[in-house]
Amino acid sequence: MATMFPGADGDRRGRGGMVEYQPIPRYAARVGANQPGRQMTIGSELRNLPSVERVVNGDSLFHAVTAHGREMLVELTREVLDGARKRVLSGAAAPAGDEIAEAVLSLLAELTEPSPRPVINATGVVIHTNLGRAPLSDAALAAADAVGRGYSDLEIDLGTGRRGSRQAHLQSLLQRITGAEAALAVNNNASALLLGLSALASGREVIVSRGEAVEIGGGFRIPDVLRQSGCTLVDVGTTNRTYVRDYAEAMSEQTGAFLKAHASNFRVEGFTAFVAERDLVALGETSGVPVLHDVGSGALLPTERYGLAHEPTPQESVAAGVGLVFFSGDKLLGGPQAGIVVGKRDLVTQLERHPLARAVRIDKMSLASLAATLAHYVTGEAETRVPVWRMISATADDVRSRAQQWRATLSNNRVEACVQPARSAIGGGSLPGETLPSWTLTINAPPDRSPESVLSALRGQSTPVIARIEEDAVRLDPRTVLPEQDDAVIQALTAVMTG
Ligand SMILES: *Cc1c(COP(=O)(O)O)cnc(C)c1O
């Protein structure tokens, strides 16, 4: 799993090596690095460096100075000249005057380039944390655009003209979808948990099964979140088996909550037993201890419909009587980064009133696109309009015919490829080990090139393409490539393989 789909496990640091950040080499540092065969002394070479004034006043920078102002260009030129001076001091020749200007311009381009840049995800990992998780639906994007561009009724009640709550925009959507009494959206699921535990169980004990005191990725660990929330972790049972009686024995007046966390990035198989939410709810009810359930991915559609293992849904947890259910907005829900809490009204109210709620508040653009994404579920259009569900619901045959189209077009461009069966992963710390049958366009690197070098050249394209290596061949899975990106994939592959 880890080698096949690096970065798919929700680890932001990309230790798999596939999507590690590769800094664009700073031109400034390279200027004058290699000009062998010239007789020189360091002193004379230093004198050959142009002055800041001369570079900035030169023709090459005229337009840049007009557009961005002299001050900025002076600063960039200084930076480039400083770099060149250091090179000279370590023995390099002084660069020519226009080389300096060129370096200034490329430094300027680097600064003004949009970042993060859009990339094409041809890895077959649907929810790829390193690549920004869920792509948004057109309606979700339009909603964010509309409220970002101007003012909105974010916190005003248009009926009364009085102050309203930003959470009001999500209430009825989330109530309809999950059946919960109340809902709250915050920055992300990690902050939702921090808020929930702080508001309900700070200074008290929280009982967690040993099999669920997990690390979710990027160093986010349930025991740490508990500590940070001022709660004391009481772990019960064993890694593979925990029973209701384990919770019952650990319960006391000190118990603030039972916490259940979905082991979303690994699987415990074999001799296992975990307590059903319903049973824990029944136990807690005897003394008013709420059950908090972190379901993780926020699957609002049944994953088994697509031949995948069952991913716990918020709806089921609500139906089981859980006090609060926590999930992400940008995993299987397919929306923007957000953390969503649904459950009992009195508990949600306690979260809303806690000071941390302000610190982890959701912003207006995420809120708008989350509402638009949720609307797709309410209208029964999630499978056709939410990109992650379009990808998951694509059949192997759908993917295969796209790969075949790619191959045919590439063949016209004299690039040889074949179409092979493969598996796509869900990723993003959901459905561990679960894959969908898929097909890839497979490219064998020519004998003088390694598959890694092809992968790296694909990342170097104007729209970078992220592919994977399997069985020593470069593979591109059309499942995770948006339909409008087909041309860019063809262009990138043609450039890399014929360039
Ligand atoms: C992903 C995940 C989180 C963290 O969610 P973010 O939205 O990334 O903060 C928490 N718990 C579980 C079980 C998860 O899978």
The ligand as an SDF file (V2000), in Angstrom:
LIG
                    3D

 15 15  0  0  0  0  0  0  0  0999 V2000
   -8.9150   12.5010    8.5980 C   0  0  0  0  0  0  0  0  0  0  0  0
   -9.3460   12.2100    9.9530 C   0  0  0  0  0  0  0  0  0  0  0  0
   -9.3030   13.2050   10.9510 C   0  0  0  0  0  0  0  0  0  0  0  0
   -8.7520   14.5720   10.6860 C   0  0  0  0  0  0  0  0  0  0  0  0
   -9.6090   15.2750    9.8470 O   0  0  0  0  0  0  0  0  0  0  0  0
   -9.1450   16.6570    9.1730 P   0  0  0  0  0  0  0  0  0  0  0  0
  -10.3810   17.1570    8.5110 O   0  0  0  0  0  0  0  0  0  0  0  0
   -8.0530   16.3230    8.2490 O   0  0  0  0  0  0  0  0  0  0  0  0
   -8.6920   17.5560   10.2730 O   0  0  0  0  0  0  0  0  0  0  0  0
   -9.7580   12.8840   12.2060 C   0  0  0  0  0  0  0  0  0  0  0  0
  -10.2210   11.6480   12.4790 N   0  0  0  0  0  0  0  0  0  0  0  0
  -10.2960   10.6640   11.5470 C   0  0  0  0  0  0  0  0  0  0  0  0
  -10.8200    9.3240   11.9330 C   0  0  0  0  0  0  0  0  0  0  0  0
   -9.8600   10.9120   10.2540 C   0  0  0  0  0  0  0  0  0  0  0  0
   -9.9150    9.9490    9.3270 O   0  0  0  0  0  0  0  0  0  0  0  0
  1  2  1  0
  2  3  1  0
  2 14  2  0
  3  4  1  0
  3 10  2  0
  4  5  1  0
  5  6  1  0
  6  7  2  0
  6  8  1  0
  6  9  1  0
 10 11  1  0
 11 12  2  0
 12 13  1  0
 12 14  1  0
 14 15  1  0
M  END
$$$$
